[in-house]
Amino acid sequence: MATRVEAQTSMSVSDYDYSSFFYSSSDDPFAILEPYNEWYTRALQQGYYLFSQPMSTPPRGKIDLTEGLHHQHIKLLNLSSYNYLGLSYRPEVIAAAKAALDQYGLGAAGSPILSGTMDIHVQLEEALAKFKGKEAAMVFPTGYSTNVGMISGLMRPGDWVIADQNAHASIVDGAILSKANVRFFRHNNPADLEKKLKQTTGKKLVAIEGVYSMDGDVCPLPELLAVAKKYGARVLLDEAHSAFVYGANGRGVAEHYGLEDEVDIHIGTFSKALGGQGGYVAGTRNLYNYLKGFARSRVFSCTLSPVVAAGVLKSLEIAQKEPQLREQLWKNVAHIRSRLEDEGVDVGESTSQVIPIMVRNDRRIFELGHKLLRAGLYLQPIIYPAVAKHRSRFRVSISASHTFEQLDEGVATLVRVLREEGILV
Ligand SMILES: Cc1ncc(COP(=O)(O)O)c(C=O)c1O
């Protein structure tokens, strides 16, 4: 954006979004910082910048948070955290992490390929491989670095990465880093995938997700796999939001469809249902051995903290031993969906625990978010570039640990504010 925000006095903070601040006309890379900071400061002052407000409690149904406008500590009903099975603060998980802290100290102090592999990491990888029914599983420091390392570790210039148009930034960034040719097919559209595959020759990787993180819809895996196989493409399935949640045993959307062996690369994160941090790739031993040398986001980065690894290992154990957590989650999802439907709220195509509350107004989303916050509800506004322009929404994340009362309270507040603001009729 070449013009300064303050020069346009008639413009309000909500007239801008991140795309206004990608470019400046100057040769100095720092030239963009000032106009952006003018907007940012005004957005903060007016209570429209609702990101990164610090929480001082675990991500429970009820949280304490310091809001950004007056720096006041407030109590909120939380419908924003990923903690799908409520495991991040389970006493057994905390105890396992504390014991690991005593045994190993805070960090691994090295890359996994050099000195940073501890026995707790090996145990976690073995437990994951067993859970997924695969020869091997590799742990990465984050879910983001998992996709980046996996895709850029395997694909090369001249190859093809063909991803769903709604694929997560980590898939997109991994593909860009690989310097392969990158194409996108229409969201969840096997016919368009076929069209794109037909136009390519050489090595091909199709990258899709189990549950899409911003829309909460599930991929049509059988149809997508059939097309990918027809054209000899390998398939990467990112189950960040579906692992430990979908499937009779919690092994994700691939298990749900009975297609675990047809998927070549299984990816997941520990930051969602397991309430921790980190990510994994599960597949063949050959894939593991190759990635060990070539997944640069893992090779050139310190190993996941042993404290987190131990907590995640305990979360994994609980997720397997307590299928009732998944059952409760699905009961909660059914409950809130029926309440939202009764009220006529637009939840897009969601069928999962990720439920977008479609606002489709990029300018008003922050103002609405601020009103919701003042009304006691913590919901994150999602705007471009996380979603396409004019597809802004609030994203509800349901946990097994929510009570029906909390969900009812959340829907009542949401509906009241959306009606007052004319978003919901
Ligand atoms: C589909 C998908 N993949 C990967 C990630 C990155 O995971 P993490 O936050 O654990 O780094 C996310 C995060 O939201 C995601 O939605």
The ligand as a Gaussian input file, in Angstrom:
#p B3LYP/6-31G(d) Opt

LIG

0 1
 C       -4.232000     -28.850000       8.150000
 C       -3.159000     -28.341000       9.045000
 N       -1.912000     -28.799000       8.900000
 C       -0.910000     -28.367000       9.693000
 C       -1.139000     -27.434000      10.674000
 C        0.005000     -26.940000      11.507000
 O       -0.041000     -27.542000      12.754000
 P        0.676000     -26.942000      14.040000
 O       -0.188000     -25.814000      14.498000
 O        0.655000     -28.093000      14.964000
 O        2.019000     -26.495000      13.648000
 C       -2.409000     -26.952000      10.886000
 C       -2.659000     -25.955000      11.956000
 O       -3.681000     -25.437000      12.194000
 C       -3.460000     -27.405000      10.052000
 O       -4.698000     -26.950000      10.191000

